[in-house]
Amino acid sequence: MNVQRSFGSAETGRLYLVGTPIGNLEDMTYRAVRTLREVDLIAAEDTRQTRKLLTHFEIQTRLVSYHEHNKQASGEELLRMLEEGRQIAIVSDAGLPAISDPGSELVVAAAAAGIPVVPIPGANAALSALIVSALPTERFLFAGFPPREKKRLQPWLDELAGQEGTLIFYESPHRLEKTLQAVSEAWGDRPMAMVRELTKRYEEVARGTVEQCRSWLDDHPPQGEYVLVIGGAEHRSAAADGAPRADEVLWWSTLELADHVRHYEELTGDHKEAMRRAAQDRGLSRREVYNSLMKKHEQE
């Protein structure tokens, strides 16, 4: 059992996780500025980026590099300094450190060593996008960045398919369209919001369904980093304005899955498209439909 008293007397230093602006410099809090001025050392993901921030707020604290490629060696040195009594702050390029950014490993090591870890709250892109998405906020799951490789992306989507809470993840502009295509095939046409350039001059929130957002991108090429907010499993076959009407469900509710797929195959002449449509109707992933059909075939 490890119980931390963040502001009691400590024989070691403290590790501060400091939130920084995600676009607008006014996102910076008074507490964050004070903390960065008072600590002995600031560990930054990109020292060049952080130096601009420190210069703007006239902060002259010593700055060192702590990023994905040097975190093991640098983390060991930072931990040693914390144990000696140094006060250290970690910052990422934007938002909260350790959220899809370096920092979590050092937090684990510091906590294990009995070093207080103190959050200095600030802007966060995922939660900012969630609260403006017009999707449910009572329960949600932040999933980070989708895998880059297609063979890893499909299992990742399948694993998340049954999550009932709203789903949040990040995506880069050059991968956005491929990711939305994969989402559509795996989860169907759920309600979603594409949020980009948060707190910046060209901040934009595009709300609709997955297919509507894909159509929007045809005429509005992706620019800037995106946060994707997508309805959970309860929205699998729902349009953006709510659940499907009873007459939209009843036509297939008495059909076996194989007959459901066969119906669409006769309409489209494409077995994969038929599985996708049946999956969308039933709130399943295409892989779930495929596996169910294969299992039934083997039993026969």
N, C-alpha and C positions, 0 to 999 in steps of 0.2 A: 504494500500500500504506500502510495506516494502522495502526501498532502502538501500543497504549496501555499505559502503565505506570501503573496507577491510583494508586499511592502513592509514586511517585518524585517528585523535585523537578519543579515545573512553574512556568512563567512566568505561567500564567493561573490562574483559579480552578478549582473543580471543581463539576460538576453532580451532585447526589445524587438518586437516584430512591428515595424512601422509602416502604416499605409501611406501611399503616395498618390498623387493625382493620376487619373486615367485619361486625362485630356486637358481639362481646364485646371490651371494652376490654383484657382480658388477652391478646389477640392481639398487642398492641404489644410489640416487643422492646426490651431494654435499649439495644441499639445504635441503634435508631431514635430513642429518646428522647434519647440523647446527641448524635446527629447533628443533630437539630432544635434542640437547645440551642446547639450550637457554630457552626452556619452563620450567615452574615450576613443571610440572607433566606430566607423560605419562600414559594414560589409555590403557591397552592392553587386547586383547582377551584371550591370554594365557601368563601369566607372565614368565613362564619357557622358552617358545619359544622366547619371545621378549628379555629376559635377555641375551640369547646367542648372539642375534644381537647387543645389546647394548655393550656387552663385546667386541665383534669383533671390533666395531668402537670407543671403549674407551669413551662411553657415560655413565655418572654417574647420570643422572637425576632420581629423585624418580619415582618409578613404582608402579601402582595400577592395580587391576583387574577390567575389565569391559567386561562382556560376556553375552551370551543369558540368563543365569539363574539368574544373579544379576543386569541386566541392569536397572530395575526400581529403586531399592534402590540406586545403585551406580550412576545412571544418575542424580537423585535428588541432591545427594551430589556434583557431578561434576558441575552441574548447579549453585549451591549455591556458589561454589568457583569461577566460572567464573564471577558471578555477583559481587563478592568481588574484582575482578581485577586480578585473577590468569590467567596465560597463560597455556593452556592445549592442549596436542596433543593426538589424538586417533590413534592407529595402530591396524591392524588385524594380524593374523599369516602370511599372505602372500597377497600381492597386495594392492588394495585400500580398506580402511574401508568403511562400509555401502553398499558394493556391495556383496550381499549374506553373509554378516557378520554384526555384531553389529555396531551401530553408527547412523543409520538413525533417530531413535527416539530422540537421543540427539541433532542432527542437527535441527530437527523440533522445539524442545523446546528452543534451543539457539536462533534460528532465531526469534521465537515468542517473546523472551525476549529482542530482539535488540542487541544480542551479535554477533559480526562478526564471520563468519565461513569461514575459509581460506583453499582452497585445496592446498596440496603440491603434485603435480603429481608424478606418478611412474608407475611401471609395473602393467599390468592388463592381466590376463589370457584370458578373453573373447575376447578382441580386438586383442591381440597377435595371438590367434588362427584364428580369422577372416582374418587377413591380409595375413596369409600363407596358407589359405584353398583353394585358387584358385576359390572361389565362389564370387559372386557380393558383393561389399562393399558399393555401393551407398546408400543402404537402408537396415537396419537390425534391428532385435529385440532380445534383451537379455532376456531370460525367466527364468534364475536362475536354480534351481534344479527341476526336474520333481517330482510330488507327489510320495510317496512311495507306497500308497495303490492303488491296481488295479482299484477299483471303482472310485477313484478320478483321476487316470491317464487318463482314456478314455475321460472324459469331458474336461480335460486340453488339450489333443491333438486335440479334436474336435474344441475347441475354437481357437487354433492356426492354424488350417488347411488352412484357407483362407488368412493368412498373405502372402503378396507378397514379402516382403523383406527376406533376408537370416536370418535364425533362429539360435540362439546360446544358448546352455545351458550346464550346468555342470552335470557330473554323476560320481558316484563312481565305481570302478572296479567290485565289486560284484553284482551290479545291471545293468551293462552295457548291457549284452546280452538280458535280459528281456525287457529293455527299447527299444532297437533297434527292437525287435520283435513287440512290440506295435506300434512303429513308422511305420514300414513296413505295418502293417495291417491297420493303420489309414490313412496314407498319400501315400502309394505306394512306389515305388523304386526311390526315389529322389536322386540327387547327394549329396554327403556329404563328410566331412573330420572328422576323429577322431584324435584329437591332445592330446598327453599326455607328461608328464614330461617336460613341457615348461621351457626353459633356463637351464635345467639340462643336465647331461652327456648323458642320454639315451632319449633325446628329439626325438619324433617320430610323423610324420604326415602321416596318412593313408588316401589317397584320392580315391574315387570311387563312388559307389552308396550304398544305405542302405544295399542291399542284398550282395554286394561284401564285404562290411565291416563285415557283419555277418559271411560270409564264412571265412574271414581273421581271425576272432576270434576263429574259430574252431581249427586252427593250432597254434594260437598265443594267449594264454590265457591272459585276461586283467590284466595289472599291472599299478599301479599308478593312479592318478586322471586324468579324461578325460574332455576335452572340445569338445562337439559335435557341428559341424557347418553344417547345413542342408539347401539345397536350398528351397526357398519359394514357394508359390503357383504356380508361373509361371513355376516351374520345376516339377509339380506334376507327370506328365507322361513322363518327359524327362530323357534321359540317360545322363551320365556324360559329353558326348561330344556335347550336344545341344538338341534342340527340336526334337520331333519325326517326322519322314518323313511323307509326306502326305499320302502315301499308308498305313501307319500304323494306321492312324486315320479314313480314309474314310470307311473302311469296317463296322464300327459300327455307323457311324454318322447319318444314316437314321433310326436306330432302336430306338424304345421306350426303356426306361430304363428296363422295365420288360422283354422285348424280349432280351435285351443285357445280363441280368443276366441269363435268361433261356438258352441262347446259351452256356454260360460257365458251367451251371449246367449239361447240356447234355454231355459236354466234361469231366467234372471231377466227376460228381455224388455227389458233395458236395455243398450244397446251400450257406454256409458261404464262401467257397472259391470262388464260382461264384460271390458273392457280392463284395468280396475283389478285384477280377480281374476287374470287371466292374467299381468299384470305382477308381481303378488305371488308367484305360483308360480315364475316364472322369474327372480326377482331383478332385475327391470328397473323403470324408472320408467314411468308411464303414457304419458308423452310419447315414450319410446323405442319402446313398442309401437305407438303411433299413427303415428310416423314410418316404422316398418318396414312397417306395413300400407299406408300411402300409397305408399311406394316400390314395393312389390310390385304395387299396383294400376296405377301408372304404367307399369311394365314389361309388364303384360298388355295 
